[in-house]
Amino acid sequence: MGDEYGVRPGDYVKELEEAETVEGKKWTKETAQQEWFDKFQIRKTIDWQGLLETDLEKARNALQYVIDNRDHFPQYDNGWMFDRKKELSQQEWFDKFQIRKTVNWQALLASDIDKAREALQHVTNNREHFPQYNDEWLTDRQRELAAAERK
């Protein structure tokens, strides 16, 4: 019969026993972690963060692999994904404009208005890669840019 939700004793165990099989391999958290390591030499988040600093494209591909295979990585929830996307975008922004934080953009605005404009446009054009910068943040930066241009 089962409980009020239709769950019967042993259902979860049966679910684990019938784990998705891909290429003859049962997918569990552990097999997914091993696959991530085999493809990208990553076991833990800290390994991904290290890769982010040394090989941005490989880090992007490793993150996309987890996103594309979310059901194999239950330990990585939406919060984890948001944090990794934020770190990825921050590294991209740093590599391209030497900006890590708003204060760095503001310093760039004071020294090179054209490059600051380009950096802000980069964020605007790639909003999906910069989830940490909401509409309010963009409005504030645009206001600061406009004020600097009037000087």
N, C-alpha and C positions, 0 to 999 in steps of 0.2 A: 504494500500500500504506500508507505512513505509518509513523510511529514506533510505539513500544510502546503509546502512548495513542491511536493511530489518527489522529494529526495529520499532515497532508501539507503539504509546502512550498506556500506561497501561501494556506493556509486562512485565516490572520488577515487578509490583504489582501482576500480574497473576503468575509470577514465585514464588514469596513469598507465595502466597496463595496455590500454589501447591508444597510447600516445601516437600522434601523427608520425607516419613513416614516410621519409623522403629518401630516395636513393638507397632503400634497404636499411635505413638507420632510423631508430626511434628518436624523436626529438624531445629532449628534456632540457631543463635549464642548463645542465652540465654539458650536454652535447652541443647546445647552441654556443655556450661559452668556448668550447673547444674549437668549434668552427670559426668563431670570431678570432681566436688566437691563430689558427692555421692560416686564415686569410690575411690578417692584419697585425699579428703579433701583439694582440691586446687581450689581457685577462681581466683587468679592472679599469675603472674610470681613470685612475691616475695614469695608467699606460696610455689611454686615449689622449689625455691632456698633454703628456710628453710628446706624443706623435703630432699633436696640434702645433707645437712649437717648431718641429723639425720638418714636417711634410704635410702641409695644409691640405693638399689634394687627397692624400691617402687618408687623412683624418676625416675629411668630408665623405669619402667613399665608405669608410668604416661606420660612420654615423648613419649614412643612408642604408647600409646593410641592416643595421638594427631596426631602423624605421620600417624598411620593407619586410622584415621578418618579426614584427612586434609580437606575434603569438608565440614565438620561440624564446623571447626575452621578457618574461613576466616581471622580472626584477627591475626592469627599467620602465618606470611609470611616466606619465605625462610631465611631471615635475622634473624628472631626470632629463627627458628629451628637451624641455624648454631650457634647462641650464646648459646642456651641451650645445644647442643651437646658438644660445647667447655667447658662449665661449668661442664658438667657431666664427661668428660674425665679428666679435671683438678682435680676434686674431687677424681676420681679413682686413678690418679697418686699420689695425695697427700696421700690418705689412704694407698697405697702400698709402696711408696718410700719417703714420706714426701717432695715431690717436688710440688711447685706451679708454679714456673717460671724458665726460663733458668738459672738464677743466682743460684737458689737452686741446679740445676743439676750440675753446675760447681763447687759449693762448695762440693757436694758429690763426684765429680770426684777427688777433691784434698784430700779428707779424706778416701774414700773407692772406689777404682777403679772398683772392681768387682760388687759392688752394682750399680755404675754409668753405667757400661756396661749393667747390667740386666735392668735397668730403660730405657736406650736407646733402647734396644732390644724390650722391651714391647711396646714402641711407634712404632717402625718399624713393629712389628708383628700385630699391631692393628691400622693401618693407618686410617681406616674408622672412628675410634673413636677419632682421633686427627686431625681434619681438619685444625686446626690452625698451625700445623707443616708441612710446605711444604718441598719439596726436598732440597731446599737451607739450611733450618734449619737443616735437618738431615745430610747433607753433612758437615756443620760446626761442628756439635756435633761429628760426626765420626772422623773428622780431629783432634779435641781437644782430643778425646779418644786415638787416635793413638799417638799423641804427648806425652800424659801422660804415655802411655805404654812404650815408648822409654826411658823415664827418669830412 
